[in-house]
Amino acid sequence: MRKTPSREVDAEVTAEVAAELAAEHAGIEEAIRRESTLERVAAGRGRTRAVACRSRTVFLRSTAISRPFLRSTVLSRRPAVHQFRVHDPLGPDPRSPAVRGEGGQLQWDLSSCHILGPDGRPARGAFKQVNGSIYARPANDIPIGLALVVDVGPRGRMMLQTCFLPARERPYELFLEIARWLIKQFVEDCETWQMWNPALAQDAIELWERARGAFREALRCDDPMEAERLARRAVAAGLDAGEALAVHHADHLVSRRARRKAVSATTLGVCVDPAVAPNAASVAALRRFDVACVRTPWRLIEPVEGRVDYTPIDAWVKACLAERKPIVLGPFVDFGTTDGEAHALPPHVLAARGDAKRMRELVWGHVRELAARYARTTPLVIAASGANCAGWHEEGIDRMVDLTRTAVTAVRDVAREAKVIVELQSPAAESWRGAKGTAWPTSFLQRLVAENLNLAAAGVRVTQGASGDPVRDLMTTAGLLDGYVGRELPVFVTGFGVPSADDGGAISFARGVWTPRSTGAAAASDAVDDMASPIWSPRAQAEWGGSVFSIILARTYIEGAWWSRLQDAADGPRDGVLDARGQPKPVFARLLALRERIERDAKAIQSSRAAL
């Protein structure tokens, strides 16, 4: 009998999920390997042997146990497959490279694809593309959503998700379910943010109605290709509506922030890459920011064990002190990962990953030396960053908490009055996917708080595109930041930014691209079939930076935000406010204008109160 696509993916996905379950519940596999021994023991002694199987007990008797029985017991409880259909032969992201697989079938780029559980967090599972559909099976029998980078026409390529759906025999239409999610999320955020007033929501309501109209047309359409085109139009309109709502909500709250909270000395900062030496243009730009976060990459300071060079760090510390600019140093240890691989640690540190004691000694010695060298320079330091990243799942949560504790303790060993920050990376945890040994970022933060490390604040890095996280829409970004409200620590956005140009690399392309929302005849929902490739540009960077900075400032529990880079490197990332020649980009003026607006509003309010 010829296998159907669902049977093919059922066999492959089931094997992957069953292997994961077997690894977690080793008793199952132990019972299978020792079946004959168990039978002999049970027959000789007349006893019952029990083996834990997914939180249940399977009783093994000499007359009832067999390998096929036990295997069928495990697989009979496997979750059902979810099928998401895409009618475009180039897949959900036609601009991404597709390769010919066996039988001439186009294999889509699903490197960004992952499963979401009902709580909105990445969940364990497996997926596969077969004949124009994506088949997904979660590790547990739960409703799931599918998240991946999709093409949204002129608006770019972004990470979007479907609603949380139960398994069923009929396939789901991928773009229809993404549109359904965006429409539903708009309603939820409108209620949460109290933005149903048309005077506040402005054009967001009209765009939402446009998305609903295209969604209804797609539901009624009998032609699959035309229905998918209408669904993609609904996605584009829903995306525009959500982003417009997030921006209008932020604008409304920013004007109120000045009445409730004074502008702090850390409202707008910038991160400095010591690999780019200070020059006249970069120092002049630095003056316009409230605070400078001088990065201290271990890989740059000690590329080879024992060869330490602080010259690049010293140069920037000297420049900041000359300008009397407040300094934040760090992270002293950056555990950040790209596609699961640590990118900021030197080779000799990565070589010690398998040796917990050696790793702890290296972290302690490096952090203590850095803290001692700059103890009189600044009390503000970022001791550790990215310990929540999924690339360290083999080490486990306990070990990553221990390494973070080691870094914090090493700082305090030489600078007892230091104000220590711990930074989280990848706030959406796309690479986590429910893997054992890691945790959702806010859960990891709570674990650190429970350790009584006496942290001064928590930092969150929100960098997207290029070498950062996959690009997300503004409404989702705002929702991720809302997850930090009510925490027991002050919160800083210790790095936010996007590039102003593509670097042409495969990783950069896979992260997606964001372009500003157009209006009128050029609206994205009306031009969804336009296949002109959207690219990062200085204008897109400025629009994103201004919108996200406004979203950050609208949340009064966030003390300040620091742009991810001061100046581009000649052959490096392009997310600076200055290009490699030292020329300011549009994002520079956009950020300063928003900061000045808040200061102006605060002064006007203070003057009016004084007059009363």
PyMOL commands that set and color helices and strands:
alter all, ss='L'
color gray80, all
select helices_A, chain A and resi 5-24+26-33+35-45+67-75+102-104+153-155+174-193+198-201+203-220+224-260+280-286+298-301+311-322+347-350+356-373+390-392+397-414+441-450+474-482+506-510+520-522+524-526+538-553+586-611
alter helices_A, ss='H'
color red, helices_A
select strands_A, chain A and resi 49-53+56-60+82-85+99-100+106-107+114-116+122-123+125-130+133-138+145-151+156-161+172-173+268-272+291-294+327-329+333-334+337-338+341-342+380-385+419-424+457-463+491-497+513-514+558-563
alter strands_A, ss='S'
color yellow, strands_A
deselect
rebuild
show_as cartoon
